[in-house]
Amino acid sequence: MKTIIKIRKFVSKQIFDIKAHGIPELFRKFYLLIRALLRIPIYIIAIVPCIIIRLISPWIIIRIEKVCSANYGNFALDLAMYCCKKKFKIDLPKKKHIDLLYIYHKDKIYNKQLAKMWKRKLNFFSSHLLDPINKVNKLIPGWKVHAIEVLFSKYERDIDNLIDKYQPLDFTIEEETYGKKMLNKFGLKDNDKFVCLAVRDNAYQLRKISSRFRDWTYHDYRNHDIDNFVLAAEELARRGYHVFRMGVDVNKPLNSSNPKIIDYANSSLRNDFMDVYLGAKCSFCISTHYGFEEVPLIFGRPIAFLGLPIGDLHTHNEKFLLITKHHIFKKEKRKLSFSEIFAHGVAYAFDTKVFEQKGIELVDYTPDDIKDFVIEMVENVEFKRKLNPEDEELQKTFKNLFASNLKRINYHKEIKNTYHKYHGQIRSRFSSKFLREHKDWLR
């Protein structure tokens, strides 16, 4: 029955696309169909190596997996987790095994520096050879033995903080020299501190896939206005930090005349190498929860997360500081408490429409909110600020509430079987200032 429903949805979508975009879309879909049919003989041939792989499995396990290069965050974190698990012999086959990795030849690599560094670290093979075998293998029962879970599972995080114990990537001497020269070009001296400011809008996604082919409005709840972060950037500059506004494509510039505040996303000096180097070397990163944050994460940098949905927050590392937006229940014109956010089914709302359907309005951060949050992060990083008894109790309440709500909710369908790999022990702090000012939220 589910298969029939999926087929009907697929056919309906094709008809809708053709009606919406006319004859050119019809020809495009016809071309894609012909190309798929021409690959059938290749998949038939791929059955032979799949059989051989199964026959030799009592003695040696061959694992094949495609690496996701088209998603910046996955390309960073998935391979970092793979390297760490190999290093510490976690979730590995008990028998002797060989891993074969590949990047699909038609997938665009959105950061060539990351690809270069991973290829120094790991052995990649031709996708023309491995992709048909991998796809056929996944049609045969028992395929998971010959797959690498951490690379095909979308929802696994470093809940055991393995990256703090083992650095999966490093720069060459030449790259270190080049990185320092580039920092000098931006006006930094060798020992100057800097912060990465990663504020998400919809420009980058629209560059990847046009709105004609994908409706990106479901991500609108994640987008932010860079103007709201200028006050925080000015405060960081006052405290001696340079601030790099990160991004490849952005909707508008970061307006500041302060020489320490660098609109790197719109700079002629921006390149794939510096995207990675800045993330790896920053004092800390401020992120509104999108792909770039995985770069500082895999290099063990502290991160201040302004994130949604609340169930998606990174909670596994003491170096992370968290905050989220107020959730207003419009029907009653009041703010939802922490547990009510879960009870109303929006703790794992990955679609703007879900918030709308549930009657929840998200109240954006004010510039002062963001500045205060960033100041708290600076104090945590610079002074390892100890919590007073009141704040300690509030943090304990937050962590207990998070853990208890995780145990009793119905998880988002895509992560319900892997949530235990998503949070682990709740170690991250929530903004102490937020908790002090909104104690009724902790219910």
DANORKA-V136086 format. One record per run of one state. SS is the DSSP state (2 for helix, 1 for strand, 0 for the rest). FROM is the first residue (numbers start at 1). LEN is the number of residues. If there is no record, write none. Layout:
ss | from | len
SS | FROM | LEN
SS | FROM | LEN
This chain:
ss | from | len
0 | 1 | 1
2 | 2 | 20
0 | 22 | 1
2 | 23 | 16
0 | 39 | 1
2 | 40 | 17
0 | 57 | 4
1 | 61 | 6
0 | 67 | 5
2 | 72 | 16
0 | 88 | 9
1 | 97 | 6
0 | 103 | 9
2 | 112 | 10
0 | 122 | 2
1 | 124 | 1
0 | 125 | 2
2 | 127 | 11
0 | 138 | 5
2 | 143 | 4
0 | 147 | 2
2 | 149 | 4
0 | 153 | 9
2 | 162 | 3
0 | 165 | 8
2 | 173 | 13
0 | 186 | 7
1 | 193 | 6
0 | 199 | 4
2 | 203 | 6
0 | 209 | 7
2 | 216 | 7
0 | 223 | 3
2 | 226 | 13
0 | 239 | 2
1 | 241 | 5
0 | 246 | 15
1 | 261 | 2
0 | 263 | 1
2 | 264 | 3
0 | 267 | 5
2 | 272 | 10
0 | 282 | 2
1 | 284 | 4
0 | 288 | 5
2 | 293 | 6
0 | 299 | 3
1 | 302 | 5
0 | 307 | 3
2 | 310 | 3
0 | 313 | 7
1 | 320 | 4
0 | 324 | 2
1 | 326 | 4
0 | 330 | 4
1 | 334 | 2
0 | 336 | 2
2 | 338 | 6
0 | 344 | 8
2 | 352 | 6
0 | 358 | 2
1 | 360 | 4
0 | 364 | 3
2 | 367 | 17
0 | 384 | 5
2 | 389 | 20
0 | 409 | 10
2 | 419 | 3
0 | 422 | 7
1 | 429 | 2
0 | 431 | 1
2 | 432 | 6
0 | 438 | 1
2 | 439 | 3
0 | 442 | 2
